[in-house]
């Protein structure tokens, strides 16, 4: 790729960057990665959605062929910290990753007590008030989701460019939503404020406040706070599902889900690896998944 710049030789004006890898699923299979770059790209994906970030080429070792058709995977993973240069200088549209920088990651969460109610529990608050999360959940959802109800909004979300590597297949989106319908339906629609008493599981996927250290519910709360979003927003919780599937090291079945070619497989995979419910609801989940698929794809 030839840099487009207003200087005679692009090597005369080098601009360095450091950033985090957010997407490794290059549609052209060239080993490129998307990088959210410090100081250039806002960390808030509402401001700069993942799909608008440029693809960065990655330097390959001299042991690779370097020609079309005989390249190799870079080995970079989502959330890797990388550094590099812009091939187009100050235009900063052609990033080239030169290497990665090791980093230590630690999630700081506040403990959640399972024997208190929603109104008493600070785990269910929106976190620090900022210019981003002053909007109520209804406004956040209205600005970021489309559909006549939450089931349709969730389905359309998984078919959007919010997903790393591009939209899911309709059958995969239906498999996820079929599970969410069983987990959190209230008054005929999935609900981001659904609360299971006395267990305390919360939200569209019924994240548990007791299992894991930190628990998945505390991680949802932390995710909402870090991204300056209300925790009771459908959009926030859908983004957290994507975060768990693509970023969290635990095996939530992402690879198997992406390989699913039908509603039945997608629904079963999401149930087994992501929701992990007690036995006895599989038939209802599949029925709900087939129903939303038929409605949305008819």
C-alpha positions in Angstrom: 0.0 0.0 0.0 1.4 3.4 -1.0 1.2 6.1 1.6 -0.8 9.2 0.7 0.9 12.2 2.2 1.9 15.7 1.3 5.6 15.2 2.0 8.2 14.0 -0.5 9.3 10.9 1.5 7.1 9.5 4.2 10.2 8.3 6.2 11.0 12.0 6.9 8.0 12.4 9.1 7.4 9.4 11.3 4.5 9.3 13.8 4.5 6.5 16.4 1.5 5.1 18.2 0.6 2.7 21.1 -2.8 1.1 21.3 -4.9 -2.0 22.0 -5.9 -4.7 19.6 -9.7 -4.9 19.4 -10.3 -7.1 16.4 -8.2 -9.9 14.7 -10.8 -11.2 12.3 -9.4 -9.7 9.1 -12.0 -10.2 6.3 -9.2 -10.3 3.7 -7.2 -12.9 5.7 -4.1 -10.7 5.5 -3.2 -10.9 9.2 -4.3 -7.3 9.8 -5.7 -6.2 13.1 -7.9 -3.3 14.3 -6.2 -1.1 16.9 -7.8 1.5 19.2 -4.9 4.0 19.4 -4.2 6.1 22.5 -4.7 9.8 21.9 -6.4 9.3 18.6 -9.4 7.0 19.1 -11.7 7.6 22.0 -12.0 4.6 24.3 -15.8 5.0 24.2 -17.2 2.8 21.4 -20.3 5.0 21.3 -18.0 7.9 20.0 -15.9 5.6 17.7 -17.5 2.3 17.0 -15.3 -0.7 16.4 -16.3 -0.9 12.7 -14.9 2.6 12.0 -11.4 1.8 13.1 -8.8 1.3 10.3 -7.2 -2.1 9.7 -3.5 -2.1 10.7 -1.0 -4.1 8.7 1.4 -6.1 10.9 5.1 -6.6 10.3 6.0 -10.2 9.6 9.3 -11.8 10.5 11.8 -12.3 7.7 11.3 -16.1 8.1 7.9 -15.6 6.4 7.6 -15.5 2.6 6.1 -12.0 2.4 4.2 -12.7 -0.8 0.6 -13.1 -1.5 -0.9 -16.4 -0.5 2.0 -17.6 1.7 1.7 -15.3 4.7 1.0 -16.4 8.3 -1.1 -15.5 11.2 0.3 -12.8 13.4 -0.5 -14.5 16.7 -1.8 -11.2 18.3 -4.9 -11.6 20.5 -7.7 -9.1 21.3 -6.6 -6.6 24.0 -2.9 -7.0 23.2 -1.0 -3.8 23.6 0.9 -3.0 20.5 3.1 -0.2 19.1 3.9 0.9 15.6 4.1 3.8 13.1 1.7 5.5 10.7 2.8 5.0 7.1 1.0 8.2 6.1 2.5 10.4 8.8 0.2 13.0 10.3 -2.8 11.8 8.2 -2.7 8.8 10.6 -4.9 6.5 8.6 -2.4 3.8 7.7 -1.2 2.2 10.9 1.6 -0.4 10.8 2.0 -2.6 13.9 5.7 -3.3 14.6 5.4 -5.3 17.8 3.6 -5.9 21.1 4.2 -4.6 24.6 3.6 -7.0 27.6 1.2 -5.6 30.1 -0.3 -6.6 33.4 -4.1 -6.6 33.6 -6.2 -6.5 36.7 -9.9 -5.9 37.1 -10.9 -4.0 40.2 -14.4 -4.8 41.3 -16.4 -4.0 44.4 -17.9 -7.0 46.3 -21.6 -7.7 45.7 -23.8 -9.0 48.5 -26.5 -11.4 47.3 -28.9 -10.8 50.2 -30.0 -7.2 49.4 -32.5 -5.8 47.0 -32.0 -4.0 43.7 -32.6 -0.6 45.3 -30.2 -1.2 48.2 -27.4 -2.8 46.2 -24.7 -0.4 44.9 -23.8 -3.1 42.4 -26.8 -2.1 40.4 -26.0 1.6 40.1 -24.6 3.2 37.1 -21.2 4.0 38.5 -19.6 7.4 38.3 -21.7 10.2 36.8 -20.1 11.5 33.6 -21.2 13.3 30.5 -21.7 9.9 28.9 -23.9 8.1 31.4 -26.1 11.0 32.4 -28.5 9.7 29.8 -31.0 7.2 31.1 -30.9 3.6 29.8 -33.9 4.2 27.6 -32.1 7.0 25.8 -28.9 5.0 25.4 -30.9 2.1 23.9 -32.8 4.5 21.6 -29.6 6.0 20.3 -27.8 2.7 19.7 -30.4 0.0 18.9 -33.2 -0.5 16.4 -36.3 -2.6 16.6 -39.8 -2.5 17.9 -39.1 -4.5 21.1 -36.0 -5.7 23.0 -36.0 -9.1 21.3 -35.8 -7.5 17.9 -33.2 -5.0 19.1 -31.0 -7.7 20.5 -31.3 -9.7 17.3 -30.4 -6.7 15.1 -27.5 -5.9 17.4 -25.9 -9.2 16.7 -26.3 -8.6 13.0 -24.5 -5.2 13.3 -20.9 -4.0 13.0 -20.7 -3.9 16.8 -19.5 -7.5 16.5 -15.7 -8.0 16.2 -15.0 -9.3 12.7 -18.4 -8.3 11.4 -22.1 -9.3 12.0 -23.1 -12.8 13.1 -25.2 -15.0 10.9 -28.9 -14.8 11.4 -29.1 -18.3 12.8 -26.4 -17.4 15.3 -28.2 -14.2 16.4 -31.4 -16.2 16.8 -29.6 -18.9 18.9 -28.4 -16.2 21.3 -31.7 -14.4 21.5 -33.7 -17.6 22.0 -31.6 -18.2 25.2 -32.1 -14.6 26.4 -35.8 -14.9 26.0 -35.9 -17.9 28.4 -33.5 -16.2 30.8 -35.1 -12.8 31.2 -38.6 -12.4 29.7 -40.9 -10.1 31.6 -44.2 -8.8 30.3 -43.6 -10.5 27.0 -40.1 -9.1 26.3 -36.5 -9.7 27.4 -35.7 -7.3 30.2 -32.3 -5.8 31.2 -33.6 -5.3 34.7 -34.8 -8.9 35.2 -33.9 -10.0 38.8 -34.0 -13.5 40.1 -34.7 -13.5 43.8 -33.3 -14.7 46.1 -30.3 -15.8 43.9 -29.7 -12.2 42.7 -29.0 -13.1 39.1 -29.6 -10.0 37.0 -30.1 -8.8 33.4 -30.9 -10.3 30.0 -28.5 -13.2 30.5 -29.1 -13.5 34.3 -25.5 -12.9 35.3 -24.8 -14.5 38.7 -23.5 -12.4 41.7 -22.1 -15.5 43.5 -20.2 -17.6 41.0 -16.6 -16.7 40.1 -14.1 -14.3 41.6 -14.9 -11.7 40.5 -18.5 -12.8 39.7 -19.9 -12.3 36.3 -22.4 -9.8 37.6 -19.6 -7.7 39.2 -17.8 -7.8 35.9 -20.9 -6.5 34.1 -21.1 -3.7 36.6 -17.4 -2.9 36.1 -17.8 -3.0 32.3 -20.6 -0.6 32.4 -18.7 1.8 34.7 -15.5 1.7 32.6 -17.5 2.4 29.4 -19.6 5.1 31.1 -22.8 3.4 30.4 -25.9 2.6 32.6 -25.8 -1.0 33.7 -29.6 -1.4 33.2 -29.3 -0.5 29.5 -30.0 -3.3 27.0 -27.2 -1.9 24.8 -24.7 -2.1 27.6 -25.6 -5.7 28.4 -25.5 -6.8 24.7 -22.0 -5.2 24.5 -21.0 -7.1 27.6 -22.1 -10.4 26.0 -19.8 -9.6 23.1 -17.0 -8.7 25.5 -17.3 -12.0 27.3 -17.5 -14.0 24.0 -14.5 -12.3 22.3 -12.3 -11.0 25.0 -12.6 -12.9 28.3 -10.2 -15.8 28.5 -12.9 -18.2 29.8 -14.3 -20.5 27.2 -17.8 -19.2 26.5 -18.0 -21.1 23.2 -17.3 -18.2 20.8 -15.5 -20.4 18.2 -18.2 -23.0 18.3 -20.9 -20.3 18.0 -19.2 -18.7 15.0 -19.0 -22.1 13.3 -22.7 -22.8 13.8 -24.6 -23.0 10.5 -28.2 -23.5 11.9 -30.4 -22.2 14.7 -30.3 -25.5 16.6 -26.5 -25.6 16.8 -26.2 -22.0 17.7 -28.9 -22.2 20.4 -27.3 -25.3 21.9 -23.8 -23.9 22.0 -24.9 -20.6 23.7 -26.9 -22.5 26.2 -24.1 -25.0 27.0 -21.0 -22.7 27.1 -22.4 -19.2 27.9 -25.6 -19.6 29.9 -24.8 -22.9 31.6 -28.3 -23.3 33.1 -29.9 -26.1 35.1 -31.3 -28.9 33.0 -34.8 -28.8 31.6 -35.1 -25.6 29.5 -33.4 -26.7 26.2 -36.6 -27.3 24.3 -38.0 -23.9 25.3 -34.8 -22.1 24.3 -34.8 -23.8 20.9 -38.5 -23.0 20.4 -37.9 -19.4 21.2 -34.8 -19.2 18.9 -36.7 -20.7 16.0 -39.6 -18.3 16.6 -37.5 -15.2 16.5 -35.5 -16.5 13.5 -38.8 -17.1 11.6 -40.2 -13.7 12.5 -37.1 -11.7 11.7 -36.1 -13.6 8.5 -39.6 -13.9 7.0 
